[in-house]
Amino acid sequence: YEGKYRRVKKFRKTEPLEDAYMIQSYDDEAEWDTPEGKKRRPLNRQTPGAPFQGDAVNMYFNHSTEFSDDVFDIYKTLDCVERDFNRSAFQEFAEQENGGNFTGAPGLNFNSSFHVDSSVKQQVCDECDIQYEIRAVEEKGGEGPDTEEESGDGKKEESEDSEAASVNVETFSGSEQVNDDVFAQWKYNPSNKSLSLTAELSKDAWFAIAFPEIECLMEPAVTVMALPDGDNVQGNTYEINSHSLSGIQQSNEIEDIPIFSTYKSGDKLVISLEYVGSDFSSPLSVTWAYGFEQKLGYHGGNGRGCFSISPETTG
């Protein structure tokens, strides 16, 4: 930066369309006095390209806190017209660019040079003129964090949590109008510890119901997807391992969803399934998503969400 190596802290935000990171680098060597207190100057930003756009690298110089809030009113000077998002326009453009043989998801930049890595790492440059800050690590005394208390015969005592996790849940049922287009209803059967869930979508577009490992997140998760085609509906189970379409893999070996069906009922697209992956010791998180068209693609800002199911959410 400005002809010298500089120690930075990086903020990484996943860009789901490209399976890549937007990376913002902040100065980690000096603090910046601002009217809002001490801050870190942004020095560099690397942004994966939007649909049909190239990647971008931005450098920031001459930082200043002297500005007017009027900058946020710039939209008032523009002749903006509200319009619906037209996904078919991207599809047509992509087909023209690829000789009419476009088979991928429209508008996605699968060739971004900022691909997501599998972990977070610390990069140290031994040849650079940088003094790295030594951050104290609190050391725990005694045995390691994984050490478990042992009984007199040398065997590890079973945790009380395992007993608490075995809960006795009676039959319960419920329903929720998730939004204007999605309705879900469910019933829990304690005899086989299965949840019967039916979800309806009042749009002629792809539809998915998923069960994430982390509440309300898109991945990792297992899901049932329904792809309508006229009066027919193609349905399959999938594993979702990343935000990109390449991270959605069809699988017939998802034990948590032993039974499912997808079909049309009048003008509604329906997913019906049995889920056996929860004992309801805590609320079950369910995510939903739907697209702009029948072909699987991006769901848009309002095309996904989540709700929870527990004995307390009966209705």
N, C-alpha and C positions, 0 to 999 in steps of 0.2 A: 504494500500500500504506500503510495507516494515514493516509490523507489526503494522501500525498505521492507524487510520481513516484519510482521506484526502478529502478536498473540491475540487471538479472538475467541469469543464464545459463539457457537452457532445454534440458531433456532431452526429446526427442521419441521416442515409441515408436509404431510403426504398429499400429493395431487392424485386423486383416485383415477382420473381418466388416463394418465400416462404411466401409472405405477412408478412414480418418480417423486423426488423431494423438491420443494421450494426451500432454498437454504438462505437464511439471512444471517450475516456475520456482524457481530458487535465487538467494538473495541474492548479488550480485556486488560489493557495496560494503563489506561487513564480514565478517570471519571469526568463527567461533563456536568458543570453547574448550570442548572436551568431553574426557571421560576417554580417548577414543580419538584425541585430537589435534585439530588445527584442522579444522573442517568448514564447510560452507555451509548456512545455514538454508533449509529449504523454505518458500516463501511462498505459492505458489498452484499448484493442480492443476486442469486441465481434462480431463474424461474423457468420451469418447463413450458414449452410452447402450448398455447391454447389450440383447439382444433384447427388444423391446417396452417399453423403458425410455427415459426422457428423458436428455439430456446433463446433466452435473453440473459445477459450479465450486466448488472447496473453497479456503478461505482459512485459513492457519495463523497462530496467535498464541500468545504466552506460552510460547515454546519452553523446554523443560526437559530435562535429562539425568537427572533423578531419577525413576527408575521401577524396577520389579521385573521380572525375567524371568518371573515367574509369569503375566504377561499372556498369554504364549504357550501357557499350559495351559488357556485358557478353554474350549477344545473339550471338555475332560474334564467340564465342568459341563453340557454340552448332551446331549440325548437324540438323538444323530445315528444315522440308520439308513442303511447302505450301500444304494445302489440303482443300477440301470443308467440311463444317459442315455436319455430317451424323446423322440426327435425328433418322433414323430408327434403328441405333445401340443402342440408349438409349431405344427405344421401345422394341427391342428384349430382352435386358438385364432385363428390368422391368417385362416383361411377364414371363421370366424364374424364376425370384426371387419370383413371386407371383403365381406360379403354372399355368401359362397360363391364369389367370383370371384377368389380369390387365385392369381396366376400367378408371383410372384417367389419368391425363396428365403425359407423360413420364418424369421421372427425377426430378420431383418437390418434395421438402422436405416439405410436409404439416405438419410435426410433429416438426418443429423447436420450440425450447424453447424460442426464442426471438420474440414472436408474436408482431405485431404492435398494440399499444394501440390507443384509440380514441382521445387522446389529449396530449398536452405537460404539464408536471407538475413539480413543484419544490419539491424535497424530502429533508426534513430537519431531521437530527438525533439529538434528544434532549439528548440522552445518550452518544453521541460521543464527544470526546475532539476536537471539531472543532469550530473555530470562524467564523461565517458566515458574509460575507461582506454585509453591508447595502447599497443598491443602491438607490440613490435619484430618486424620481418620481416627475416629473414636474406636479404641480397641476394647473388646470385651474380655474381662478376666475369666479365669476358670476354663471349663471345657467349651468346645465349639458350639455354635448355635444349633447344630443338628444332633447334639448329644441328647439322648433320652434317658430318663431315670430307669434303672434296672431293678428288678425284684431280687429277693434273696437267692433264687435258683439261677440267676444270671439271665433270665428272659426279660425282655422289655415289657413294661406294664402297658396295657392297652389304655389309650387315651379316653378320658371321659367324654370327649367330643364325639367319638365314634358311637357311643351309646345315645348321645343326644341327637345325633343325625338320624337315627332310626325312629322316625315319628309315625304316629298312628293317625292317618288322615282319613276321615269319613268321606262318603260321596258328596260332591259339591258340583254345582254348575253355574254358569254365568254367561254374560254376553256384553259386548261393547260396540257402539257405533264409533269406530275409530276416527273417521272423518266423513266427509260427504260421500265418498266413493267406496269406503271399505267398512264392512261389518263382520264381526267375528263372534262366534258362540262356542262354548266348550262344556264338557262334562267329564269329571274324574271318576274312574272306576277303581275302588281300592282292592277289589278281588284280584285283579291282574296288574295293579299299579300303572294304569295307562290313562292318558288324557286324550279324549276324542275332541278334535278341533275342526271346525268348519269356518272358512273365511270366504266372503263374497266380494267381488269387485264389480262395480257398475260401469266399467269401461271395456272397450274392445282392445286391450293391450296386454302385454306380458305382465304376469303377476307372480309374486313370490312370498312365501311365509318361511321365516327362518328362526332358528334357536341358537343365539350366540353364546359363546363361553363367557363373555364380559357383557354386562347389562347394556343393551341398546346399541352396541357396536355392530358394524357390518361384518367384521371378521375377527377371529375365526368363528365359523358357524356351520351348521348343517341346515339344509333348506329343501323345500319342494317348490319347483317352478312350473308354472303353467304358461304355455305358448299357444295362443289361439290361432286357428287357421280356418276361417269360415265357420262352419258348424262343429268342426272338430277341435280338439284340444290335445296338445302333446304335453305330457307331464313326466318329470323325472326328479330324482333326488340328487343333490349336489353337495359337495364340500366347498366352502369358500375360505380361501387362505390368504387373499390379498384384495385390495380395493379394485384392481383392474379386472377386466373380463378374462384375462388369461389365468387369473387366480380362482376361477369358478370351474371346478372339475366334476363331471358327472360321476356318480358312484352308486352302485347297487348293493353296497355293503355297509350301509348306515344302520346300525343296530337300533339306534334311538328312534327311528321312524320305520317300523316294520310293515306298516300298511298305509297306503295313500291312494287317492284318486283325484283326477282333475276333469272337469266337465263344464258344460254350459247349462244354465237353468234360466230359460227365458233370455233376457238381455244381460244376465249376470254371469261372470266367470267365477267358478267355484273351485276351491282347494279343500279337500277333506282328508284328514290324516289321523293316525294314532301316534302319540309320542310317549315314550317310556323312559326318558332321560332325566326325570326329576322325581324326588320323593317329597317335594314341597316343604322341606324344612326351611326354605326361604322362597320368596316369590320367583316365579319362572318368567324370564324376560323373553318376549316374542317380538321380532322385528318383521315389518312388512315393507314391500316395495312394489311399484309398478311403473311402467314406462310410458312413452308417448305413442308407441305403435306396437304391433304384434311381435315384431322381431326384437330379440333381446338386445338391449342397449342401455344408455344412461337413463336414470330414473328422474333426474331433475331435482331442484331444490325442495319441492313440495311432494315429491313422489316416494318418500320413505319416512318411516317413523317406528315407534315401538309402543308396546303396552305390556303390562304385567298380569300374571294370573296367579292367584293364591286362593285358599279357602275364604279369605276375607273379601275377595272381589266378586262374590256371588251376586247374581242379580237376575 
